[in-house]
């Protein structure tokens, strides 16, 4: 396993189209390729032109119906779930005719966005005039997408963060109210579609927007419950008191990914950021025994492991957990 940062010292130039184009990258929970969407996207030469055209521009990640080439079930979400930016393309040194797109600025949606809304696809190329699905276009793992369609997908994926939609919770929990609009938008936010590319791009690179989007996605994945203590508090405004913690800090190039996040209560978040506790690859809790009082054992409900999301692709990734143990933890 390796990261985009580890690749960058050895970049190899690839052909690139003159006009940049946004795109949709299909990736799976258990990919047949060596994907780590936060940092890299692995693909065959078939899609080199389309991926190269997206260098310097944004893409939307899409999860298909089948989660692997051997999967015969419809277990995939058929939904868009995150965006990222393509920094460069390099050859795969171990597999002929395969390449890596090196990614940055990964940002998840607060909930997956189905590829079709009101019987209309977000990507016009996926639908025939009779509204049936264009299976040929759908079968392509990389698809270029016009700016207007990219913007519509982002507006749906970040609707809660932009103040357009509540965040629904499972069970009897009340929905979380939409966030108030941020001043970085540059104009009032309403329900009109974005007509130009610039506003949405300016939003998704701004730190306040990214913090909101990261927090919403992490809280949703952990059902607003502290992964360590099991504590769940929702205030009168429908906002949960649990906080979203980065495992690998943003200051150390940690991505805004649910797999690089944990839902933690304020006290546990403080301890985690200061290296007083860490998480092993099997999700067991590691404590600095010299600085954490014995009473903390009762706070974690006498469990040895954290609670993690049911979906494997939302659980903490070993790469980020290892970085925290080796660089932050003081055990």
N, C-alpha and C positions, 0 to 999 in steps of 0.2 A: 504494500500500500504506500502511496506517496501523495503529496499535496501539490497544488499549483505552485506554491512558494518554492518547493523543492525542484520543480521543473524549470523555474524561470531563469536560473543561471545557465541553462543549456538550451535555450530556445532555438528551434530550427524553423526557418521561414517556409511557409507553404503558399501555394497559389491562392489568390484572393480576387474576387470580383470587384469591379470598380465601384458599384453601387451597394451601399450597405442595406441589409434587409433584416427585419425582425423575423423570428422563427419560433416554431413549436418543436421542442425536443421531447421525444417519448422515452420514458425511463420506468423501470419496474421496481417493486419492493425487493425482489430477488433477481437482480438483472443477470442476463446472459453475458453482459459486458462488464468491464471493470469500471463501473460508474460510482462516483461519490458526488452527487449533484452539487453539493456545496463548493466543490473544488474542481471537478473534472467530469467530462462527458465522453465516453468511449464510443466510437462509431467506425463502420467500414468505409472504404473508399467511395462506395456508392453515393454517399451524402457529403463528400468533401466540398463540392461547389456550394451547396446550400449552407453548410456550416461556415465555410470561409467567408461567405457573403455577410454573415452575422457578426464577424469580428468587429469589436468596438460598439456593438449594439446589444439590444436586450432580447431575451428569449423567455418563453413560458414553458414550464415543465408540465408534461401530461402523463397520467398513469392510464394504461390501456385496460381492456377488459380481461386479458389473460396476463398473469404475472410472470410467466416464463414461457419459453418455447414448448415446454413439455406439459404445461397446464391446459387442461381441457375444460376447466370450469370458468364461469363468468365471475371470478372473485375480485377482479380489479374494479376500481371505482369509476373508470371512464370519466376522469375529471382532471381539470387543471389544478395544480396545488402550490405552485411557487413560481417566482421569476428569478432570473440571474442575468449577468452580463458576460459576454464572450470576450475574453482578453486576447487569446491567441490560439493557434492550432499547431500541434507538434505530432510527428509520427510516433506510433507505438514501437518502442525499441525491441519488443519481444514478439510481436505478431505482425507479419507482413500484411500490407494493404489495410491497416487499421490505424486510427489516429485518436488523439485526445484533444478535445476543446478544453482549454483551461479557463475556469470560471471565477467570477468574483461577484460581490454585492448580492448574494443569494438572499431572498426574502420570501417567507411562506405566506400564503393566504390564511385568513383566520378560519376558513373551512374550505373543503374542496368544492370546486365549481364544475358542475356537470357540463359536458360539451354542448348540451342542447338546452335552450330555455324557451318555454312556450312553443315547443315543436320547431324551433329555429336554431340552427347551429351558430355558435359564435364565429366559427371559421366558415365563410361562405363557400369555400372550395369543397367542404365536406358534404354539401347538400345539392342534390340535383333539382331541376326546376319543379319536379313533382313532389318535392320535399322528402324523398327517400334519400338514404345515406349513400354517398359516393364511396363505395368500398375500396376502390382503387386508390383514391386520395387518402382515405383513412388508414390504409395499410402502410403508408410511408412513415418511417420513424422520425424523419425530420421534414418539416413542412414550413415554407416561408409564409409569413402572415402580414397583411397590410397594417400600417400604423393604427388606423381606426379600429380594426378588430382587436389588436393588441390592447388598445386603450379600454375597449369595452370589457375584455376579460379582466383587466386590472381593476376597473371600477367595481365589478362584481366581487372580485377576490378581496378587495380592501374596503368594501362598503362600510363595515363596522368602524374601521379606523378613520375613515373619511367623514363619519357622522351621518351616514345615510341609512344605516340598518342596525337593528339590535343584534346581539350575539345570543342565539338560542342555546339553552343548556338541556342536557338530558333529564328525564324524570320531572319532578315537581319544582325544580329550581326556577326562579323567575329569570327572564332574559336579562342580559346586561345591556344597559342603555348605550346608545351610540356615543362615541367620543364627540366632544365639541370640535368644530373645524379648527385647524391649525392656521396661524397667520402665514406660514410658508406657502400656502396654496396660491397666494397672490390675487385671489378673487373669492367671492362668496361661493361656497359649495352647495349645489342644489342637485336635483335629480336629472338634470340635462346631461346628455352624453358629452364627453370631451370631443371637441371637433379638431383639435390639433394635438400633436405629440408632446410638445414642450411641457405643459402643466404636469402631466402624470410622471414624466421622467424626473422633473425637478423635485417632486414629492418623494419618490421612492429612494432617492439618494440622500435625503435630509435625515439627520440623526433623530430628531424628535418623531418623525413619521416611522422610521425603522424601529425605534424602541416600542412604539405603540403596537405595530404589526407583530413584532416578536412576542411581546407580552400576551396579546390576544391569542396567538397560535399556541403558545406554551400552556396558557391557562386552559384553553379548550382541550388540549391533548391530555392534561392531567385532571380534568374535570374540577378545576379550581381548588384542588386539594394538595397540601404540602406532601411531597414525595417521601420526606423523612419522618415527619411527625404524624401525618394523617389528619392534620388540622385543616378545617374548612370553615371559613367565615365569609358570609356575604352580607354587605351592609345594606342600609335602607334604600340606596340608590341602585341596587342591583349589581354593584361592583364587588368583586371578590378581593379579600385582603391578602391573598397569596401573591407572591412576587415571582417574576420570571428572572432566573439567574442564568447568565452565560457560564458554561463549563470552562471553555477556553475563552479568556477575556477578549472583548472587542479590541482593546489596546494591543493585544498580542495576535491580531489577525484572526480572532475567533469569529465564525460566521453567525449571522442571525437566523439560525436553523433550529427547529424543534429538537433535532438530535444533538445540538450543542446547548440545550437548555434543560433546566429543571424548574419545576414549580416548588417554591420554598416559602415558608413563613419568614417574617422579617428577621427573627433571631437566627434561624438556621441559615438564611441567606448571608447574613453578616459573618457567621462562623465559616461558611463555605468559601466566601471571597477572601477570608484571611487565613485560609489554609488550616483551620482547626479540625476540619473533617473533609473526607474525600470519598469517592465511590470507586470500588474495584470493578473489573470487567464483568463480574458475575452479579453486579449491582449490590454487593455487600457494602456496609457502611464502615469506613475506616476513621478512627478518632485519634487525635493527638492526646494520649492518655495523661500527659504531664500538664496540659492546659485546659482540658475539658473536664468539669467536675463529674463525679460518679452519678449525680442526680440526673444527668442528661440521658442516661439509659432509660429512665422512666418516660422522658419526653418523646423518645422514639418508639414508644409503645412496646418496648422489649423485643423489637424485631431486629434481625440481622441485616435485612435487605430493604432497599427502598421500594416503593410501589411504582411501577412503570406502566405506560400505556399498553393496551392490548395489542395494538398494531406494532409489529416489529420495526417498521421504518420510522416510527416516532420515538423509539426508545433511545437513550443516550448512546452515542457511537463510541466504540472503544478508542478510536483515535483521539477524541476530545477528552475522554476520561483519563487516558494515559498522560496527555499533556498537563492536565490539572494536577495529577499525582506527582509528576516529575518536576513541575515548575512552580506550583502554588502551595501544595500540601506540605505541612511542617511536621509530619509524623515521624 
